[in-house]
Amino acid sequence: QVQLVESGGGLVQAGDSLRLSCAASGGTFSSYAMGWFRQAPGKEREFVASISWKGGTINYDDSVKGRFTISRDNEKNTGYLQMYSLKPEDTADYYCAAPSPWAIATIREGDYKYWGQGTQVTVSS
């Protein structure tokens, strides 16, 4: 089974950019779709973006569309979430996740079986 480790979080100011990484091990990364979710303090975890095995299908939540870009490098077994024009409301713990092998990239949290430990993003105003 795949193990996922996020990195790249931090404290930034509104309008700044940040790139999160999700390093995968223990499985054939190219056989897994990948998703990014986030959980703000006191709120439920929510979908951010997802990408299919080879990147041909990408989904974004409306709240990040046009500001965030999801991508992956299967040669490096790593997925990315590039975040631009960050807002204070983007403050959250960000998680990468993968469904079962060869499952499609969806927006539903329940479809994802493997989760990283999360990385914290704080955007100050």
WOVENJO-V814947 format. One record per pair of residues at least 6 apart in sequence whose C-alpha atoms are under 7 Angstrom apart, sorted by the first residue. I is the first residue (numbers start at 1). GAP is how many residues later the second one is. D is the distance in Angstrom with one decimal. If there is no record, write none. Layout:
# WOVENJO-V814947
i={I I}
gap={GAP GAP}
d={D D}
This chain:
# WOVENJO-V814947
i={1 1 2 2 2 2 2 3 3 3 4 4 4 4 4 4 5 5 5 5 5 6 6 6 6 6 6 6 6 6 6 7 7 7 7 8 8 8 9 9 9 9 10 10 10 11 11 11 12 12 12 13 13 13 14 14 14 14 14 14 14 15 15 15 16 16 16 17 17 17 17 18 18 18 19 19 19 19 20 20 20 21 21 21 21 22 22 22 22 23 23 23 24 24 29 29 30 30 30 31 31 31 32 32 32 32 32 32 32 33 33 33 33 33 33 33 33 34 34 34 34 34 34 34 35 35 35 35 35 35 36 36 36 36 36 36 36 36 37 37 37 37 37 37 37 38 38 38 38 38 38 38 38 39 39 39 39 39 40 40 40 41 47 47 47 48 48 48 49 49 49 49 50 50 50 50 50 50 51 51 51 51 51 52 52 52 55 55 67 67 67 68 68 68 68 69 69 69 70 70 70 71 71 71 72 72 72 73 86 87 88 88 88 90 91 91 91 92 92 92 93 93 93 93 94 94 94 95 95 95 95 95 96 96 97 97 97 97 98 98 98 98 99 99 99 99 100}
gap={25 26 22 23 24 25 112 21 22 23 18 19 20 21 111 112 17 18 19 111 112 14 15 16 17 89 90 110 111 112 113 13 14 15 112 11 12 13 11 110 111 112 110 111 112 110 111 112 110 111 112 110 111 112 71 72 73 74 109 110 111 70 71 72 68 69 70 66 67 68 69 64 65 66 61 62 63 64 60 61 62 57 58 59 60 56 57 58 74 54 55 56 53 54 45 48 23 24 44 22 70 71 21 66 67 68 69 70 71 18 19 20 65 66 70 71 72 16 17 18 62 63 64 71 14 15 16 61 62 63 11 12 13 14 58 59 60 61 8 9 10 11 57 58 59 7 8 9 10 54 55 56 57 6 7 53 54 55 51 52 53 51 14 60 62 12 13 16 10 11 12 21 8 9 10 55 56 57 6 7 8 19 54 6 52 53 16 17 16 17 18 13 14 15 16 12 13 14 10 11 12 8 9 10 6 7 8 6 37 36 35 36 37 33 30 31 32 28 29 30 25 26 27 28 24 25 26 20 21 22 23 24 19 20 15 17 18 19 14 15 16 17 12 13 14 15 13}
d={5.8 5.5 6.4 5.6 4.7 4.6 7.0 5.6 5.2 6.0 6.2 5.6 4.7 6.7 6.3 4.6 5.4 5.2 6.6 5.1 6.5 6.9 5.5 4.4 6.4 7.0 6.7 6.2 7.0 5.9 5.9 5.7 5.2 6.5 5.9 6.0 4.5 6.1 6.2 5.3 5.1 4.9 6.2 5.0 6.2 6.1 4.7 6.0 6.3 5.0 6.3 5.2 4.7 6.1 6.9 5.3 5.0 6.3 5.7 5.7 5.3 4.1 4.9 6.4 6.3 5.5 5.6 5.4 4.4 6.1 6.2 6.1 5.2 6.7 6.8 5.6 4.3 5.9 5.5 5.0 6.3 6.7 5.7 4.5 6.5 5.4 4.9 6.1 6.3 6.1 4.5 6.6 5.4 5.9 6.3 5.6 5.4 6.8 5.5 5.7 5.4 5.4 5.5 6.1 6.6 6.8 4.9 5.8 7.0 5.8 4.4 4.7 5.8 6.4 6.7 6.2 5.2 5.6 5.4 6.5 7.0 5.7 4.7 6.6 5.7 4.0 6.3 5.6 5.1 6.2 6.5 5.4 5.2 6.1 6.9 5.6 4.5 6.2 6.6 5.4 4.5 5.0 5.8 5.1 6.3 5.4 5.4 6.6 6.7 5.8 5.4 4.3 5.9 4.2 6.2 5.1 5.2 6.6 6.2 4.1 6.3 6.7 6.5 6.0 6.9 5.9 5.2 7.0 5.3 4.3 6.2 6.6 5.6 5.2 6.7 5.8 6.6 6.8 5.7 4.5 6.6 6.9 5.7 6.6 6.3 5.0 6.9 7.0 6.1 5.1 6.2 6.7 5.5 4.4 6.0 5.7 5.0 6.5 5.7 4.6 6.3 5.9 5.2 6.5 5.9 4.1 5.8 6.2 6.8 6.1 4.7 5.6 5.9 6.7 5.4 4.6 5.4 6.0 5.5 6.6 5.9 5.4 4.3 6.0 5.2 5.3 6.1 6.9 5.9 6.7 4.4 6.6 6.0 5.7 6.0 5.4 4.4 6.3 5.2 6.0 5.1 6.6 5.9 4.0 4.8 6.3 6.2}
